[in-house]
């Protein structure tokens, strides 16, 4: 295995490029699968006789285990080696993908998707944490920008690729696609990615916290999904159970000696604020990508291939401009990109209100997705880099897990809630007039979420934390002195005398995507 001293690898070297390729391909498996399935949903529903709720669970069973366990995945990487846990996740994800492809009915497919999400929870936080741990501080922003841009491309190209596969060999091939990707990741990472870990990580894992988080998300997701059929007693009971389990999770994390979610991370106002922005914008993105391809196929009459092709401008824009957006954020600070980006995305979503029966791609679809793509390009890389800059390098894995969990949980809840809020349930997704009405309502909700994200960023993000040589990250706010040898208020954020100062710039996690 190739070795490299932590924080010294340069992006322009051959090994640096191989490391970037491995992390991009690995995270792309999870991102691609998160979007490629969307375009196949109408065909899966017809082939397996699934209701709208079953199709929601096809997405949400994956998001549920991913969001519920991704924090544990980050902690496992910090403890046992980010490269090792990353590769285990890649293999797990590939095996589960094969099971999805072989599913004989919708129930087996939903179960296999849940298993697939566990693999995603292992590989996703490690991909970004490895970048943060091994690259030189001067190259981190550019590396994160490339990771975000190329990862965003994989998410955006998913609908196009999914449409081509659905129209061609069939929807099962959208899962078989992960097998060669996994083989490539294993080959590259095994040869070129150096191992990294948090040498101070000790103690027991917070299994109870992980279980409570997954159960809370599952109960709330069930309540939101079932609410589309009416507010039955089961919906209310499930919702209340989810809230109670969520409160229990917070209580456990405050008291656990080694919590899955170190609440001390949120003593950084910037970290808290940017995660709130993440919740808003990724809920909106998930809602748009879930319903747009259904609208294009059921209402506008596009084929799966053309529906996927409709999102190509987002792919092109993010491929060409994401690295530049990362450098721009480092130069001018993150506040403007994190404010203007969501507002541009909201404008693009509002333009989608023109999409309906007999819509033209060039007149109705292209302008909307182009404006949204410009906003995503401006937003994604600085958002990721800002979260990374909010905490110290030694917490890269868990902080990456926190932000990824925020993004995935936002998508999970959006996919569960939006159809009910928009009035779409049962088999109504096969009725063009019902889909059209629900789509317009849902796009207004998504635009509102994006505006909220931009306003939160404008009100809370200050300074230029992306230029750490000029403005180091401040110590967390504590009720007593917080230094390398003094524990902060929250027991989950525990520097010890065995730890030296953070290497290079201050850094931490992400999201995306």
Order of alpha helices (4+ residues) and beta strands (2+ residues): alpha-alpha-alpha-alpha-alpha-alpha-alpha-alpha-alpha-alpha-alpha-alpha-alpha-alpha-alpha
